[in-house]
Amino acid sequence: MPFAIEQRGFDQQGQRLRLITNGLDNLDPVLNVIASDLAQMWRDNIDAGPNDRWQAGPSYRAQSFGGTTLRDRGLMQSSIVGQLTGPSEITVGSPLTVGNGWNLLAIHEFGADVIAKNKEWLTFRYPFASSTEPGWARKKEITIPSRPTAPFDWDRNELTPEADQLVHSRIDAYLAELCQ
């Protein structure tokens, strides 16, 4: 008894495999989303305020002047960007610098020791407990404690658990979309 085999649906499967392969070869779309999401997470963490990684709590000076720690005018926070910087590589951070090229976000992430170089004293406005009016404080050096808000755990050299979960969910969604 003669019979025939008819091929159906293999063209669609071949096309689907090509889409998946092309998607895996070009990760730019998912990496751009991840970079943008991690930058937003960092900005949100600044709004959230103190966390368990801070060496010091909120800034007494900032609170006394009616502000919040890490957020004065919002320049540092709004300068945080995430972008594709190479093949399969993203960078999240801020190009904002102050003074002699100090990266403001890095100062808050890692802390800093500030020493008067060109003048005898560092001078800054500070609320004094014994007075209702703020005055000027003079010091030879100050230590700015680290107040990390990045979606990255610098000590462990890895993403924070929340950031790791976000990255995994974006990759899972991207792969699921490729396979449809």
C-alpha positions, 0 to 999 in steps of 0.5 A: 500500500503506497503512502505519502508523508506531508511536511507541515509546520516545520517552516514555522518551527525553523522560523521560530528557531531563527528568531530565538537565535537572532534574539540571543545574538542581539541582547541589546533590547533586554540589556537596555531595559535592564540598564534603565531598570537598575538606574531607576532602582538606584534612584528609588533607593535614594528616595527610600533613605537609610538601609542596613548598609549605611555606616551612619543614619540620616544626616543631622545637618541635612535634617536640621536644614529641612532636607533629607540625606542624599537628596538636596536639589535632586541633581545627583539622583537625576544624574543616575543613568543606565546604558549599554556600553559595549557588547553584552555590557551595561553601565549604571552610575552618574557622571556628576562631579563636584569640586576637583572632579569628585564623583558625588555618587561615589562619595555617598556609596563609598564614603570619603575623607575630606582634608583641607588642601588649599586653605587652612580650614574646611568651612560649611554651614552647620546647625549648632545645638546651642543656637537657634540660628545656623552658623559656620563650622570650620574643620581641618578634615571631615569623614563622610560615612558611606551611605550605599544605595546602589543596586549593587553590593560592593563588598560582595561584588554582586547585585543586591537580592532585589536587583538580582531578582529584577535582572532575572525577571527581565531575562526570563521575560525576554526569553519567553518572548523569543520563544513565542 
